[in-house]
Every structure is written in C-alpha cells, then in structure tokens.
Amino acid sequence: MQWHTFRYGEDTYDLGHLHPKAITYVLEARGDKPVRAYAVEVHFSLHCFTCGIKPSQAPDPAMLYSDDREVRIFDAYRWQLSHYLPGIVEGLMGRKCFHTGYGNFLTVELVNQQDQTIVKYEVFFEVSRSTRRGVLTLFIQSAYVRESSDAGGKRRHNPPIRFSFILHNTINNIAIKVPRN
C-alpha cells in the first residue's frame, strides 16, 4: 500500500517513509554455520500514524484517514514518531524482540522527546511467508507510545527472541513458541 500524503488545514504530512520496501537481512557466519540472507518485503499499517475512534468520539471528518479495511483518526504525534520506523526496521537484526503471546512480536525504541523525557516507542510486527518463493513479509502492525491509562499501562515482556530466529523459523515453517520467564 502506497500511503497518500495527509493534509489538514495548512499542514501537510508526507507518508513516503512508510511505503513498502524490500530489505535483505544478513546473518553473519558463525562457527560451522554459513552466512544466511533473508529477502523481506516490508509493509506498514496505517496504525503507525493513526489512532482508533472511541465510541464517544465525534472526530472532525477532515482528520479521518482510511485504507481498504478501516477508518481511523490521523495522529500527528504517531506520524512524527513513525519517522523512526525505517531505521528500526533496518536494524532489527541487532534489536531485542519479544513474543507478545498473541502471534506477533514487539520491539521497543527509547525516544528522547523535545522536553528531554524518554518514552518507550513500541513497534508491533508479524513475519510471514510471502507468496513469492523464498521471500518473507514483515508487516509493521502498529507503533505508538503506550499511555499509562492504556490497558495494563506497563507491559511485561517475555524473554527476548533474536530477529534472525524469527526469520529462520518463519521461512522454514517452524512454529515459534511463546517463551516463559
């Protein structure tokens, strides 16, 4: 999905950084294991730059953004943070990833805000086999800073999982079990 630029009043929000892209992740050789390369198609959900409509809300229609499945409210803060996503995605081989227990994964980026506070930017994703042989799909499902009023407020993480493990198991059709602390 190629996201179209969002305009609200005099403000323009380019979404080109969230267009699909192809990345090859390389796992260096270790011991008797050869170098492995994983071809991955990356896609971003509109949840990376929008938020849901609460039942009690009557949003300004000019703030609505939709894809072929849903309508949500454009969120300038999420859009601003979404500029971190390309770098986070490219660096996944070196990041801690966590199984959420719901069939997807999570990585967390610490972001320094303009007021010097540090926030946890949570990036949720799933990896699946593409329709193209030997290619994987990485779908960034959502990315946001969890508000303390959100369900649970703080997230308890399972032990970390290497991204290379996620890629290897997915391409080989091996289930990834939720690790327990």
Rosetta constraint file for C-alpha pairs under 8 A:
AtomPair CA 1 CA 19 HARMONIC 6.74 0.50
AtomPair CA 1 CA 20 HARMONIC 6.75 0.50
AtomPair CA 1 CA 43 HARMONIC 7.46 0.50
AtomPair CA 2 CA 16 HARMONIC 7.70 0.50
AtomPair CA 2 CA 18 HARMONIC 7.83 0.50
AtomPair CA 2 CA 19 HARMONIC 5.18 0.50
AtomPair CA 2 CA 20 HARMONIC 7.00 0.50
AtomPair CA 3 CA 15 HARMONIC 5.93 0.50
AtomPair CA 3 CA 16 HARMONIC 6.91 0.50
AtomPair CA 3 CA 18 HARMONIC 7.18 0.50
AtomPair CA 3 CA 19 HARMONIC 6.41 0.50
AtomPair CA 4 CA 14 HARMONIC 7.56 0.50
AtomPair CA 4 CA 15 HARMONIC 6.57 0.50
AtomPair CA 4 CA 16 HARMONIC 7.91 0.50
AtomPair CA 5 CA 12 HARMONIC 7.01 0.50
AtomPair CA 5 CA 13 HARMONIC 5.72 0.50
AtomPair CA 5 CA 14 HARMONIC 4.74 0.50
AtomPair CA 5 CA 15 HARMONIC 5.67 0.50
AtomPair CA 5 CA 16 HARMONIC 7.78 0.50
AtomPair CA 6 CA 12 HARMONIC 5.91 0.50
AtomPair CA 6 CA 13 HARMONIC 5.05 0.50
AtomPair CA 6 CA 14 HARMONIC 6.57 0.50
AtomPair CA 6 CA 15 HARMONIC 7.64 0.50
AtomPair CA 6 CA 65 HARMONIC 7.95 0.50
AtomPair CA 7 CA 11 HARMONIC 5.72 0.50
AtomPair CA 7 CA 12 HARMONIC 4.56 0.50
AtomPair CA 7 CA 13 HARMONIC 6.21 0.50
AtomPair CA 8 CA 12 HARMONIC 6.59 0.50
AtomPair CA 8 CA 62 HARMONIC 6.67 0.50
AtomPair CA 8 CA 63 HARMONIC 6.87 0.50
AtomPair CA 13 CA 79 HARMONIC 7.84 0.50
AtomPair CA 15 CA 19 HARMONIC 7.22 0.50
AtomPair CA 17 CA 83 HARMONIC 6.87 0.50
AtomPair CA 17 CA 86 HARMONIC 6.98 0.50
AtomPair CA 18 CA 43 HARMONIC 7.54 0.50
AtomPair CA 18 CA 44 HARMONIC 5.94 0.50
AtomPair CA 18 CA 82 HARMONIC 7.91 0.50
AtomPair CA 18 CA 85 HARMONIC 7.98 0.50
AtomPair CA 18 CA 86 HARMONIC 7.56 0.50
AtomPair CA 19 CA 43 HARMONIC 6.99 0.50
AtomPair CA 19 CA 44 HARMONIC 7.13 0.50
AtomPair CA 20 CA 41 HARMONIC 7.08 0.50
AtomPair CA 20 CA 42 HARMONIC 5.42 0.50
AtomPair CA 20 CA 43 HARMONIC 4.76 0.50
AtomPair CA 20 CA 44 HARMONIC 6.93 0.50
AtomPair CA 21 CA 41 HARMONIC 5.91 0.50
AtomPair CA 21 CA 42 HARMONIC 5.23 0.50
AtomPair CA 21 CA 43 HARMONIC 7.00 0.50
AtomPair CA 22 CA 39 HARMONIC 7.26 0.50
AtomPair CA 22 CA 40 HARMONIC 5.72 0.50
AtomPair CA 22 CA 41 HARMONIC 4.59 0.50
AtomPair CA 22 CA 42 HARMONIC 6.00 0.50
AtomPair CA 23 CA 39 HARMONIC 6.12 0.50
AtomPair CA 23 CA 40 HARMONIC 5.27 0.50
AtomPair CA 23 CA 41 HARMONIC 6.46 0.50
AtomPair CA 23 CA 42 HARMONIC 7.27 0.50
AtomPair CA 23 CA 90 HARMONIC 7.49 0.50
AtomPair CA 24 CA 37 HARMONIC 6.35 0.50
AtomPair CA 24 CA 38 HARMONIC 5.39 0.50
AtomPair CA 24 CA 39 HARMONIC 4.53 0.50
AtomPair CA 24 CA 40 HARMONIC 5.95 0.50
AtomPair CA 25 CA 37 HARMONIC 5.64 0.50
AtomPair CA 25 CA 38 HARMONIC 5.13 0.50
AtomPair CA 25 CA 39 HARMONIC 6.63 0.50
AtomPair CA 25 CA 40 HARMONIC 7.45 0.50
AtomPair CA 25 CA 93 HARMONIC 7.23 0.50
AtomPair CA 26 CA 35 HARMONIC 7.07 0.50
AtomPair CA 26 CA 36 HARMONIC 5.72 0.50
AtomPair CA 26 CA 37 HARMONIC 4.44 0.50
AtomPair CA 26 CA 38 HARMONIC 6.40 0.50
AtomPair CA 27 CA 35 HARMONIC 5.72 0.50
AtomPair CA 27 CA 36 HARMONIC 5.07 0.50
AtomPair CA 27 CA 37 HARMONIC 6.29 0.50
AtomPair CA 27 CA 93 HARMONIC 7.82 0.50
AtomPair CA 27 CA 164 HARMONIC 6.89 0.50
AtomPair CA 28 CA 34 HARMONIC 7.31 0.50
AtomPair CA 28 CA 35 HARMONIC 4.78 0.50
AtomPair CA 28 CA 36 HARMONIC 6.69 0.50
AtomPair CA 29 CA 33 HARMONIC 5.50 0.50
AtomPair CA 29 CA 34 HARMONIC 4.54 0.50
AtomPair CA 29 CA 35 HARMONIC 4.23 0.50
AtomPair CA 29 CA 36 HARMONIC 7.31 0.50
AtomPair CA 30 CA 34 HARMONIC 6.77 0.50
AtomPair CA 30 CA 35 HARMONIC 7.73 0.50
AtomPair CA 38 CA 134 HARMONIC 7.97 0.50
AtomPair CA 38 CA 135 HARMONIC 7.11 0.50
AtomPair CA 38 CA 136 HARMONIC 7.46 0.50
AtomPair CA 38 CA 167 HARMONIC 7.25 0.50
AtomPair CA 39 CA 134 HARMONIC 7.22 0.50
AtomPair CA 39 CA 135 HARMONIC 5.13 0.50
AtomPair CA 39 CA 136 HARMONIC 6.27 0.50
AtomPair CA 40 CA 135 HARMONIC 5.68 0.50
AtomPair CA 40 CA 136 HARMONIC 4.66 0.50
AtomPair CA 40 CA 137 HARMONIC 5.47 0.50
AtomPair CA 40 CA 138 HARMONIC 6.49 0.50
AtomPair CA 41 CA 135 HARMONIC 7.30 0.50
AtomPair CA 41 CA 136 HARMONIC 6.20 0.50
AtomPair CA 41 CA 137 HARMONIC 4.78 0.50
AtomPair CA 41 CA 138 HARMONIC 6.03 0.50
AtomPair CA 42 CA 137 HARMONIC 5.96 0.50
AtomPair CA 42 CA 138 HARMONIC 4.77 0.50
AtomPair CA 42 CA 139 HARMONIC 5.95 0.50
AtomPair CA 42 CA 140 HARMONIC 7.57 0.50
AtomPair CA 43 CA 137 HARMONIC 7.54 0.50
AtomPair CA 43 CA 138 HARMONIC 6.29 0.50
AtomPair CA 43 CA 139 HARMONIC 4.89 0.50
AtomPair CA 43 CA 140 HARMONIC 6.17 0.50
AtomPair CA 44 CA 48 HARMONIC 7.05 0.50
AtomPair CA 44 CA 139 HARMONIC 5.87 0.50
AtomPair CA 44 CA 140 HARMONIC 4.76 0.50
AtomPair CA 44 CA 141 HARMONIC 6.52 0.50
AtomPair CA 44 CA 142 HARMONIC 7.89 0.50
AtomPair CA 45 CA 139 HARMONIC 7.29 0.50
AtomPair CA 45 CA 140 HARMONIC 5.98 0.50
AtomPair CA 45 CA 141 HARMONIC 5.21 0.50
AtomPair CA 45 CA 142 HARMONIC 6.37 0.50
AtomPair CA 46 CA 50 HARMONIC 6.03 0.50
AtomPair CA 46 CA 66 HARMONIC 7.75 0.50
AtomPair CA 46 CA 67 HARMONIC 7.42 0.50
AtomPair CA 46 CA 142 HARMONIC 7.62 0.50
AtomPair CA 47 CA 51 HARMONIC 6.31 0.50
AtomPair CA 47 CA 141 HARMONIC 6.60 0.50
AtomPair CA 47 CA 142 HARMONIC 4.83 0.50
AtomPair CA 47 CA 143 HARMONIC 6.88 0.50
AtomPair CA 48 CA 78 HARMONIC 6.31 0.50
AtomPair CA 48 CA 79 HARMONIC 6.96 0.50
AtomPair CA 48 CA 82 HARMONIC 6.22 0.50
AtomPair CA 48 CA 140 HARMONIC 7.81 0.50
AtomPair CA 48 CA 141 HARMONIC 7.27 0.50
AtomPair CA 48 CA 142 HARMONIC 4.84 0.50
AtomPair CA 48 CA 143 HARMONIC 4.89 0.50
AtomPair CA 48 CA 144 HARMONIC 6.95 0.50
AtomPair CA 49 CA 74 HARMONIC 6.28 0.50
AtomPair CA 49 CA 75 HARMONIC 5.66 0.50
AtomPair CA 49 CA 76 HARMONIC 7.14 0.50
AtomPair CA 49 CA 77 HARMONIC 7.76 0.50
AtomPair CA 49 CA 78 HARMONIC 4.69 0.50
AtomPair CA 49 CA 79 HARMONIC 4.41 0.50
AtomPair CA 49 CA 82 HARMONIC 6.61 0.50
AtomPair CA 49 CA 143 HARMONIC 7.92 0.50
AtomPair CA 50 CA 65 HARMONIC 7.44 0.50
AtomPair CA 50 CA 72 HARMONIC 5.93 0.50
AtomPair CA 50 CA 73 HARMONIC 5.25 0.50
AtomPair CA 50 CA 74 HARMONIC 4.33 0.50
AtomPair CA 50 CA 75 HARMONIC 4.75 0.50
AtomPair CA 50 CA 76 HARMONIC 7.97 0.50
AtomPair CA 50 CA 78 HARMONIC 6.61 0.50
AtomPair CA 50 CA 79 HARMONIC 7.46 0.50
AtomPair CA 51 CA 72 HARMONIC 5.80 0.50
AtomPair CA 51 CA 73 HARMONIC 5.32 0.50
AtomPair CA 51 CA 74 HARMONIC 6.55 0.50
AtomPair CA 51 CA 75 HARMONIC 6.20 0.50
AtomPair CA 52 CA 72 HARMONIC 5.15 0.50
AtomPair CA 52 CA 73 HARMONIC 6.22 0.50
AtomPair CA 53 CA 57 HARMONIC 6.34 0.50
AtomPair CA 53 CA 59 HARMONIC 7.60 0.50
AtomPair CA 53 CA 72 HARMONIC 6.02 0.50
AtomPair CA 53 CA 73 HARMONIC 6.51 0.50
AtomPair CA 59 CA 63 HARMONIC 7.03 0.50
AtomPair CA 59 CA 64 HARMONIC 7.61 0.50
AtomPair CA 59 CA 73 HARMONIC 7.38 0.50
AtomPair CA 60 CA 64 HARMONIC 7.23 0.50
AtomPair CA 63 CA 73 HARMONIC 5.60 0.50
AtomPair CA 63 CA 74 HARMONIC 5.52 0.50
AtomPair CA 64 CA 71 HARMONIC 6.52 0.50
AtomPair CA 64 CA 72 HARMONIC 5.63 0.50
AtomPair CA 64 CA 73 HARMONIC 4.60 0.50
AtomPair CA 64 CA 74 HARMONIC 5.87 0.50
AtomPair CA 65 CA 71 HARMONIC 5.75 0.50
AtomPair CA 65 CA 72 HARMONIC 5.47 0.50
AtomPair CA 65 CA 73 HARMONIC 5.90 0.50
AtomPair CA 65 CA 74 HARMONIC 5.85 0.50
AtomPair CA 66 CA 70 HARMONIC 5.59 0.50
AtomPair CA 66 CA 71 HARMONIC 4.26 0.50
AtomPair CA 66 CA 72 HARMONIC 6.13 0.50
AtomPair CA 67 CA 71 HARMONIC 6.82 0.50
AtomPair CA 75 CA 79 HARMONIC 6.16 0.50
AtomPair CA 76 CA 80 HARMONIC 6.05 0.50
AtomPair CA 77 CA 81 HARMONIC 6.28 0.50
AtomPair CA 78 CA 82 HARMONIC 5.95 0.50
AtomPair CA 78 CA 143 HARMONIC 7.53 0.50
AtomPair CA 78 CA 144 HARMONIC 6.18 0.50
AtomPair CA 79 CA 83 HARMONIC 7.08 0.50
AtomPair CA 81 CA 85 HARMONIC 7.67 0.50
AtomPair CA 81 CA 121 HARMONIC 7.92 0.50
AtomPair CA 81 CA 144 HARMONIC 7.65 0.50
AtomPair CA 82 CA 143 HARMONIC 7.37 0.50
AtomPair CA 84 CA 88 HARMONIC 6.22 0.50
AtomPair CA 85 CA 89 HARMONIC 5.93 0.50
AtomPair CA 86 CA 90 HARMONIC 6.14 0.50
AtomPair CA 87 CA 91 HARMONIC 6.12 0.50
AtomPair CA 88 CA 92 HARMONIC 6.16 0.50
AtomPair CA 88 CA 109 HARMONIC 7.73 0.50
AtomPair CA 91 CA 95 HARMONIC 6.63 0.50
AtomPair CA 92 CA 96 HARMONIC 7.82 0.50
AtomPair CA 92 CA 163 HARMONIC 6.28 0.50
AtomPair CA 93 CA 162 HARMONIC 7.19 0.50
AtomPair CA 93 CA 163 HARMONIC 5.42 0.50
AtomPair CA 93 CA 164 HARMONIC 6.23 0.50
AtomPair CA 94 CA 163 HARMONIC 7.78 0.50
AtomPair CA 95 CA 107 HARMONIC 7.21 0.50
AtomPair CA 95 CA 162 HARMONIC 7.51 0.50
AtomPair CA 95 CA 163 HARMONIC 7.40 0.50
AtomPair CA 96 CA 107 HARMONIC 6.20 0.50
AtomPair CA 96 CA 108 HARMONIC 7.86 0.50
AtomPair CA 96 CA 160 HARMONIC 5.65 0.50
AtomPair CA 96 CA 161 HARMONIC 6.56 0.50
AtomPair CA 96 CA 162 HARMONIC 6.42 0.50
AtomPair CA 96 CA 163 HARMONIC 7.59 0.50
AtomPair CA 97 CA 105 HARMONIC 6.53 0.50
AtomPair CA 97 CA 106 HARMONIC 5.55 0.50
AtomPair CA 97 CA 107 HARMONIC 4.76 0.50
AtomPair CA 97 CA 108 HARMONIC 7.89 0.50
AtomPair CA 97 CA 160 HARMONIC 5.33 0.50
AtomPair CA 97 CA 161 HARMONIC 5.22 0.50
AtomPair CA 97 CA 162 HARMONIC 6.20 0.50
AtomPair CA 97 CA 163 HARMONIC 6.40 0.50
AtomPair CA 98 CA 105 HARMONIC 5.41 0.50
AtomPair CA 98 CA 106 HARMONIC 5.10 0.50
AtomPair CA 98 CA 107 HARMONIC 6.35 0.50
AtomPair CA 98 CA 157 HARMONIC 6.55 0.50
AtomPair CA 98 CA 158 HARMONIC 6.04 0.50
AtomPair CA 98 CA 159 HARMONIC 6.53 0.50
AtomPair CA 98 CA 160 HARMONIC 4.83 0.50
AtomPair CA 98 CA 161 HARMONIC 5.65 0.50
AtomPair CA 99 CA 103 HARMONIC 7.37 0.50
AtomPair CA 99 CA 104 HARMONIC 6.19 0.50
AtomPair CA 99 CA 105 HARMONIC 4.54 0.50
AtomPair CA 99 CA 106 HARMONIC 6.44 0.50
AtomPair CA 99 CA 157 HARMONIC 7.88 0.50
AtomPair CA 99 CA 158 HARMONIC 6.42 0.50
AtomPair CA 99 CA 159 HARMONIC 7.99 0.50
AtomPair CA 99 CA 160 HARMONIC 7.48 0.50
AtomPair CA 99 CA 161 HARMONIC 7.18 0.50
AtomPair CA 99 CA 178 HARMONIC 6.11 0.50
AtomPair CA 99 CA 179 HARMONIC 7.56 0.50
AtomPair CA 100 CA 104 HARMONIC 5.86 0.50
AtomPair CA 100 CA 105 HARMONIC 5.36 0.50
AtomPair CA 100 CA 106 HARMONIC 6.51 0.50
AtomPair CA 100 CA 157 HARMONIC 7.48 0.50
AtomPair CA 100 CA 158 HARMONIC 7.32 0.50
AtomPair CA 100 CA 178 HARMONIC 7.84 0.50
AtomPair CA 101 CA 178 HARMONIC 5.87 0.50
AtomPair CA 103 CA 126 HARMONIC 7.50 0.50
AtomPair CA 104 CA 124 HARMONIC 6.98 0.50
AtomPair CA 104 CA 125 HARMONIC 5.80 0.50
AtomPair CA 104 CA 126 HARMONIC 4.83 0.50
AtomPair CA 104 CA 127 HARMONIC 7.75 0.50
AtomPair CA 105 CA 124 HARMONIC 5.66 0.50
AtomPair CA 105 CA 125 HARMONIC 5.28 0.50
AtomPair CA 105 CA 126 HARMONIC 6.03 0.50
AtomPair CA 106 CA 122 HARMONIC 6.72 0.50
AtomPair CA 106 CA 123 HARMONIC 5.49 0.50
AtomPair CA 106 CA 124 HARMONIC 4.49 0.50
AtomPair CA 106 CA 125 HARMONIC 6.20 0.50
AtomPair CA 107 CA 122 HARMONIC 6.06 0.50
AtomPair CA 107 CA 123 HARMONIC 5.35 0.50
AtomPair CA 107 CA 124 HARMONIC 6.75 0.50
AtomPair CA 108 CA 120 HARMONIC 6.15 0.50
AtomPair CA 108 CA 121 HARMONIC 5.54 0.50
AtomPair CA 108 CA 122 HARMONIC 4.64 0.50
AtomPair CA 108 CA 123 HARMONIC 6.11 0.50
AtomPair CA 109 CA 120 HARMONIC 5.82 0.50
AtomPair CA 109 CA 121 HARMONIC 5.03 0.50
AtomPair CA 109 CA 122 HARMONIC 6.56 0.50
AtomPair CA 109 CA 123 HARMONIC 7.86 0.50
AtomPair CA 110 CA 118 HARMONIC 6.27 0.50
AtomPair CA 110 CA 119 HARMONIC 5.69 0.50
AtomPair CA 110 CA 120 HARMONIC 4.86 0.50
AtomPair CA 110 CA 121 HARMONIC 6.11 0.50
AtomPair CA 111 CA 118 HARMONIC 5.45 0.50
AtomPair CA 111 CA 119 HARMONIC 5.32 0.50
AtomPair CA 111 CA 120 HARMONIC 6.40 0.50
AtomPair CA 111 CA 121 HARMONIC 6.61 0.50
AtomPair CA 112 CA 116 HARMONIC 5.71 0.50
AtomPair CA 112 CA 117 HARMONIC 5.81 0.50
AtomPair CA 112 CA 118 HARMONIC 4.56 0.50
AtomPair CA 112 CA 119 HARMONIC 6.61 0.50
AtomPair CA 113 CA 117 HARMONIC 5.34 0.50
AtomPair CA 113 CA 118 HARMONIC 6.06 0.50
AtomPair CA 113 CA 119 HARMONIC 7.29 0.50
AtomPair CA 119 CA 145 HARMONIC 6.72 0.50
AtomPair CA 120 CA 145 HARMONIC 5.78 0.50
AtomPair CA 120 CA 146 HARMONIC 7.33 0.50
AtomPair CA 121 CA 143 HARMONIC 6.76 0.50
AtomPair CA 121 CA 144 HARMONIC 5.44 0.50
AtomPair CA 121 CA 145 HARMONIC 4.67 0.50
AtomPair CA 121 CA 146 HARMONIC 7.44 0.50
AtomPair CA 122 CA 143 HARMONIC 5.41 0.50
AtomPair CA 122 CA 144 HARMONIC 5.46 0.50
AtomPair CA 122 CA 145 HARMONIC 6.02 0.50
AtomPair CA 122 CA 146 HARMONIC 7.26 0.50
AtomPair CA 123 CA 140 HARMONIC 7.18 0.50
AtomPair CA 123 CA 141 HARMONIC 7.76 0.50
AtomPair CA 123 CA 142 HARMONIC 5.99 0.50
AtomPair CA 123 CA 143 HARMONIC 4.28 0.50
AtomPair CA 123 CA 144 HARMONIC 6.79 0.50
AtomPair CA 124 CA 140 HARMONIC 6.02 0.50
AtomPair CA 124 CA 141 HARMONIC 5.50 0.50
AtomPair CA 124 CA 142 HARMONIC 5.26 0.50
AtomPair CA 124 CA 143 HARMONIC 6.09 0.50
AtomPair CA 125 CA 138 HARMONIC 6.90 0.50
AtomPair CA 125 CA 139 HARMONIC 5.50 0.50
AtomPair CA 125 CA 140 HARMONIC 4.39 0.50
AtomPair CA 125 CA 141 HARMONIC 5.14 0.50
AtomPair CA 125 CA 142 HARMONIC 7.13 0.50
AtomPair CA 126 CA 138 HARMONIC 5.92 0.50
AtomPair CA 126 CA 139 HARMONIC 5.39 0.50
AtomPair CA 126 CA 140 HARMONIC 6.73 0.50
AtomPair CA 126 CA 141 HARMONIC 7.19 0.50
AtomPair CA 127 CA 136 HARMONIC 6.82 0.50
AtomPair CA 127 CA 137 HARMONIC 5.59 0.50
AtomPair CA 127 CA 138 HARMONIC 4.63 0.50
AtomPair CA 127 CA 139 HARMONIC 6.36 0.50
AtomPair CA 127 CA 166 HARMONIC 7.47 0.50
AtomPair CA 127 CA 167 HARMONIC 7.25 0.50
AtomPair CA 127 CA 170 HARMONIC 6.96 0.50
AtomPair CA 128 CA 136 HARMONIC 5.71 0.50
AtomPair CA 128 CA 137 HARMONIC 5.22 0.50
AtomPair CA 128 CA 138 HARMONIC 6.71 0.50
AtomPair CA 128 CA 170 HARMONIC 6.18 0.50
AtomPair CA 128 CA 171 HARMONIC 7.71 0.50
AtomPair CA 129 CA 134 HARMONIC 7.84 0.50
AtomPair CA 129 CA 135 HARMONIC 6.39 0.50
AtomPair CA 129 CA 136 HARMONIC 4.53 0.50
AtomPair CA 129 CA 137 HARMONIC 5.93 0.50
AtomPair CA 129 CA 170 HARMONIC 6.57 0.50
AtomPair CA 129 CA 171 HARMONIC 6.12 0.50
AtomPair CA 130 CA 134 HARMONIC 7.70 0.50
AtomPair CA 130 CA 135 HARMONIC 5.42 0.50
AtomPair CA 130 CA 136 HARMONIC 4.86 0.50
AtomPair CA 130 CA 137 HARMONIC 5.38 0.50
AtomPair CA 131 CA 135 HARMONIC 7.65 0.50
AtomPair CA 134 CA 171 HARMONIC 7.05 0.50
AtomPair CA 135 CA 171 HARMONIC 7.64 0.50
AtomPair CA 136 CA 167 HARMONIC 7.73 0.50
AtomPair CA 136 CA 170 HARMONIC 7.84 0.50
AtomPair CA 136 CA 171 HARMONIC 6.75 0.50
AtomPair CA 146 CA 150 HARMONIC 6.49 0.50
AtomPair CA 146 CA 153 HARMONIC 6.91 0.50
AtomPair CA 146 CA 154 HARMONIC 7.96 0.50
AtomPair CA 147 CA 153 HARMONIC 6.43 0.50
AtomPair CA 148 CA 152 HARMONIC 7.70 0.50
AtomPair CA 148 CA 153 HARMONIC 4.30 0.50
AtomPair CA 148 CA 154 HARMONIC 7.07 0.50
AtomPair CA 149 CA 153 HARMONIC 5.79 0.50
AtomPair CA 158 CA 178 HARMONIC 7.76 0.50
AtomPair CA 158 CA 179 HARMONIC 6.31 0.50
AtomPair CA 158 CA 180 HARMONIC 6.19 0.50
AtomPair CA 158 CA 181 HARMONIC 6.14 0.50
AtomPair CA 159 CA 179 HARMONIC 6.39 0.50
AtomPair CA 159 CA 180 HARMONIC 6.93 0.50
AtomPair CA 159 CA 181 HARMONIC 6.16 0.50
AtomPair CA 161 CA 165 HARMONIC 6.92 0.50
AtomPair CA 161 CA 166 HARMONIC 7.44 0.50
AtomPair CA 162 CA 166 HARMONIC 6.71 0.50
AtomPair CA 163 CA 167 HARMONIC 6.28 0.50
AtomPair CA 164 CA 168 HARMONIC 5.99 0.50
AtomPair CA 165 CA 169 HARMONIC 6.02 0.50
AtomPair CA 166 CA 170 HARMONIC 6.02 0.50
AtomPair CA 166 CA 176 HARMONIC 7.37 0.50
AtomPair CA 167 CA 171 HARMONIC 6.11 0.50
AtomPair CA 168 CA 172 HARMONIC 6.20 0.50
AtomPair CA 169 CA 173 HARMONIC 5.86 0.50
AtomPair CA 169 CA 174 HARMONIC 4.70 0.50
AtomPair CA 169 CA 175 HARMONIC 6.67 0.50
AtomPair CA 169 CA 176 HARMONIC 6.91 0.50
AtomPair CA 170 CA 174 HARMONIC 5.98 0.50
AtomPair CA 170 CA 175 HARMONIC 7.34 0.50
